[in-house]
Each structure stands twice: as C-alpha cells, then as structure tokens.
Amino acid sequence: MNLIDPSIDSFYTKRQEENRLSTGLGPLEFERTKILINRYLNKSSHIADVGGGPGHYAQWLAGMGHDVTLIDPVKKHIEQAKKRSARSFHFKCLQGEARKLPLADLSQELVILHGPLYHLQEQDERLAALKEARRILKKDGVLLGFAITHSASTIATLQSGLIHDQKLFSMCISELQSGDHFPPEEYPLMLPKGFCHRPSDLIAEFKMAGFEQFDLLPVEGIAWMDSKFFESWAEMAKKNKLLEMIQLTERDRELLCFSPHIMLAAKK
C-alpha cells in the first residue's frame, strides 16, 4: 500500500535518486544544505531526517556522532538507505510518512523536512506534516523545512529557452500564480505534482503550525545562474567564489526567489 500519492511513489521508484546529488546542480545543493544544517547542530543530537531518501544526509550526520532516524515513504529509498547505513555510520531507517511519523512525542532535538513541503500539494497536508514535526520535537527543538520557490521553474525554463514550449509555459504560470506544480506528461523526468512556495507563504504556514521562525535562507542562492556553472564548480577557486557569493547574499530577502530551494529554520 502506498503511503503517498502513487505518481510520486512511481517517480522515485523508477528514477535514480541515489545519484541526484552528484549530478547537475546536485553537488551545489548537497554542499549548501550541509552548510545550513550544520549551523543548527548540537554536539550530539537525536535527529529525524524526514523524507531523507536514500540516506545521503543521514549518513553524513551519523558520521558526526548524531543519533539519526531516516524516515521515507518510498520502499526503494529505505532499501538503499539500509545498505548505506550497513556500510558505515549506522542510522535507523523507517518506512513512514511525514503526516504520521513513527516516533515518540518530544523525542528529537532536530527535525529535517526534505520533501514533504513540496510533495504535499494541499496546505492542510503540509500543516499536518509541520504539526507532526512539532509533536516529536523536544522543547526548544529546531525544525528545518526545505521548500521549492514558486519562481524556480520559470527561471530554469527561461535560462534553457524552454519557456516557449506552451505546456511548460502553462506549468510556470500555474506555479507563479498559485504555487501548484503540474508537470506536462511529455516530461516524465520532471518532479511529479507538488507545491512551490512563496517565501512569505512558507513563513505563514510555519506560524500556523505553532513555530517561531528565526531564519529563512536560500540553498543554491544565485550562484547557479553562473552561465558557466559546471566549469566554475569544477575549479576550486571559482567554486569557493560561488559559495562566498551565496553566503554574502543569503540574508537578502529580495533575492530569495532566485534560489530553486529555500530553507526555513524554526523553533518549537
């Protein structure tokens, strides 16, 4: 029985999510996400990695001595994560879903929501996931929620010249106007139906779920717009310059929508 929408389960079962963070813009996303998560780590914490996929971040966190529980609704991801955990830096792997987490009340210092906020298209479902995260957090625990910005597809299709494809154009308009993401059938490798946030809407949802926000930051920032990004990322000096540019601009709220992903840090 599927714990999530069948189209999402099918998408991740068929694709190689295991390799996503090592190709395309994945290395930038992976490095910046680790930088951001690291800012909210205590010396040793109980951490729930919700929507943790095949376990890249769980393995990294376990390697630093944290007690990590990875939760994901996709059976393939759990199988991959268990293999990764068995190789080194053990972490627990549980098949489950963000709206009903298989963890006790007040059991975690940190909860990371990687996919639920953009895979759950309805607001009441996203709020249910946020409230579940709040339930399992200890007092003063921290929630890190990752979202896709409502402008991400539009900027990407403009850069690639695909904006003139009428179906992609319609998809972008939907995301810009309502946040709803419906990929055309002609693009099966595109993320399945979901939701793309305006930063202000993400803040509002965290408040509705009872959280106190203290940081809203870009993941990729504006660095991915380098016209020679892949060449730059392969050269250490240029890579460091791009990371410096992101850090220098990360608190500029007016640039947030240029980043494909954003992260909101909030306290219980």
Residue pairs with C-beta under 8 A, 6 or more apart in sequence:
2 9
2 73
3 9
3 73
3 95
3 96
3 97
4 73
4 74
4 97
4 119
5 119
5 192
5 193
7 192
7 193
8 119
8 192
8 193
8 194
9 73
9 74
10 192
11 191
11 192
12 53
12 74
12 76
12 77
13 74
13 75
13 76
15 189
17 53
17 54
17 77
18 54
18 80
20 26
21 27
21 29
21 30
21 56
22 30
25 220
25 224
25 229
25 260
27 233
28 220
28 223
28 224
28 229
28 233
28 242
29 219
29 220
29 260
29 261
30 56
31 243
32 218
32 219
32 220
32 221
32 243
32 246
33 57
33 146
33 219
33 263
34 57
34 60
35 243
36 144
36 217
36 219
36 263
36 265
37 57
37 61
37 112
37 144
39 265
40 110
40 142
40 144
40 265
41 61
41 64
41 66
41 110
42 109
42 110
43 65
44 65
44 66
44 67
45 66
45 67
45 108
45 109
45 110
46 66
46 67
46 69
46 107
46 108
46 109
46 110
47 61
47 66
47 67
47 68
47 69
47 108
47 109
47 110
47 111
47 112
48 68
48 69
48 71
48 101
48 103
48 108
48 110
48 111
48 112
48 133
48 136
49 55
49 57
49 58
49 61
49 68
49 69
49 70
49 71
49 91
49 112
49 114
50 71
50 72
50 98
50 101
50 111
50 112
50 113
50 114
50 116
50 129
50 133
51 71
51 72
51 73
51 98
51 113
51 114
51 115
51 116
51 119
52 58
52 70
52 71
52 72
52 77
52 81
52 112
52 114
53 72
53 74
53 77
53 80
53 81
53 114
53 115
54 77
54 80
54 81
54 84
55 70
55 77
55 80
55 81
55 84
55 85
55 91
55 93
56 84
57 112
57 114
58 68
58 70
58 81
58 84
58 85
58 91
58 93
59 84
59 85
59 88
59 89
59 91
61 68
61 91
62 68
62 85
62 89
62 90
62 91
63 88
63 89
68 91
68 92
69 91
69 92
69 93
69 94
69 103
69 108
70 78
70 81
70 85
70 91
70 92
70 93
70 94
71 94
71 95
71 96
71 97
71 98
71 101
71 102
71 103
72 78
72 81
72 93
72 95
72 96
73 95
73 96
73 97
73 98
75 95
78 93
78 94
78 95
81 91
81 93
82 93
85 91
85 92
85 93
94 102
96 102
98 113
98 116
98 120
98 128
98 129
98 132
98 133
99 116
99 120
99 125
99 128
99 129
99 132
100 132
101 132
101 133
101 135
101 136
103 136
104 136
105 135
105 136
106 136
106 137
106 138
106 139
107 136
107 138
108 136
108 137
108 138
108 141
109 137
109 138
109 141
109 142
110 141
110 142
110 143
110 144
111 133
111 136
111 137
111 141
111 142
111 143
111 144
112 144
112 146
113 129
113 130
113 133
113 143
113 144
113 145
113 146
114 146
115 146
116 126
116 129
117 126
117 129
117 145
117 146
117 147
117 195
117 197
117 202
118 146
118 147
118 148
118 181
118 191
118 194
118 195
118 196
118 197
119 192
119 194
119 195
120 126
120 129
120 194
120 195
121 180
121 181
121 193
121 194
121 195
123 205
126 195
126 205
127 205
127 208
127 209
130 143
130 145
130 205
130 206
130 208
130 209
130 211
131 209
131 210
133 143
133 145
133 209
134 143
134 209
134 210
134 211
134 268
137 143
137 268
138 268
139 268
140 267
140 268
141 267
141 268
142 265
142 266
142 267
142 268
143 206
143 211
143 265
143 266
143 267
143 268
144 263
144 264
144 265
145 202
145 206
145 263
145 264
145 266
146 219
146 261
146 262
146 263
147 196
147 197
147 202
147 261
147 262
147 263
147 264
148 181
148 191
148 194
148 195
148 196
148 197
148 260
148 261
149 196
149 197
149 198
149 199
149 256
149 257
149 259
149 260
149 261
149 262
150 175
150 176
150 179
150 196
150 197
150 198
150 257
151 175
151 176
151 196
151 257
151 258
152 175
152 196
152 259
152 260
152 261
153 168
153 171
153 172
153 175
153 181
153 196
154 163
154 172
154 175
154 176
155 225
155 258
155 260
156 260
157 163
157 165
157 168
157 169
157 172
159 225
162 168
163 169
163 172
165 184
167 184
167 186
168 184
168 187
171 181
171 182
171 183
171 184
174 180
174 181
174 182
175 181
175 196
179 195
179 196
179 197
179 198
179 201
180 193
180 195
180 196
181 191
181 193
181 194
181 195
181 196
182 193
183 190
183 191
183 192
183 193
184 190
197 205
197 262
198 257
199 216
199 253
199 256
199 257
199 262
202 216
202 262
202 264
203 213
203 216
203 264
206 213
206 264
206 266
207 213
210 268
211 266
211 267
211 268
212 266
212 267
212 268
213 264
213 265
213 266
214 265
214 266
214 267
215 263
215 264
215 265
216 253
216 256
216 262
216 263
216 264
216 265
217 250
217 251
217 262
217 263
217 265
218 246
218 249
218 250
218 255
218 256
218 258
218 259
218 261
218 262
218 263
219 259
219 260
219 261
219 262
219 263
220 246
220 259
220 260
220 261
221 245
221 246
221 249
221 250
221 255
221 258
221 259
222 245
222 246
222 249
222 255
222 258
222 259
223 229
223 242
223 243
223 245
223 246
224 259
224 260
225 258
226 232
226 242
229 242
231 238
232 238
232 239
232 241
232 242
233 239
233 242
249 255
256 262
